[in-house]
Amino acid sequence: MSEVMISGPEGRLQGMYRFGGNRQGPIALILHPHPQHGGTMNNKATYTLFRAFNEMGFTVLRFNFRGVGKSEGQFSQGEGELSDAASCLNWLQAQHPDPSACWVAGFSFGAWIAMQLLMRRPEITSFVSVSPPANLYDFSFLAPCPVPGVVIQGTEDTIVTKDSVVRLTNRLSLQKGIAVTLKMVQNADHFFKDQLDVLSDYTKQYVLHGR
């Protein structure tokens, strides 16, 4: 695993990069939770996603949004963070210009940014959205959702309500030809305390088997 510094819209962005062993293999970009609520690329759920993808042979990049860690700039209410994510995807694709697949995964605020990114980048083939804050942010831009993916939600999450995530997934599942799977993690809170292994297992089950 290597630390990398990526040129972003407002300066350098700090990232952690791990090569999957195949230049034409799949790639994944991982996005962390809200910068103003302690979110960093070292968040445990974010790192769990990063490790899970790499264990499946993906080349993976996670990074700090602007103003977090060594990343330059200041929080920008989501608009700037989306630009950060696009810059990091550009960097990842420059290292691997012909990947077999391109995934984006995000946790909480990072899931909201990830879903916006996939609407703008047709090369993204699928997604993992963990605790998408459907009760806190507008997801109406997903009309329709262009690619299949999985939504993973804890049943005891007191920050992102289960009902809002169910409604979001049901709406996305109405798109013709696009399958969006919902996986509920029993007894898991927002941060998947004591349930990170389950988060990893559910991610791998979907990526490898589509279920």
PyMOL commands that set and color helices and strands:
alter all, ss='L'
color gray80, all
select helices_A, chain A and resi 35-37+44-55+79-95+109-120+162-173+196-209
alter helices_A, ss='H'
color red, helices_A
select strands_A, chain A and resi 2-8+11-18+27-31+59-63+102-107+126-130+149-154+180-185
alter strands_A, ss='S'
color yellow, strands_A
deselect
rebuild
show_as cartoon
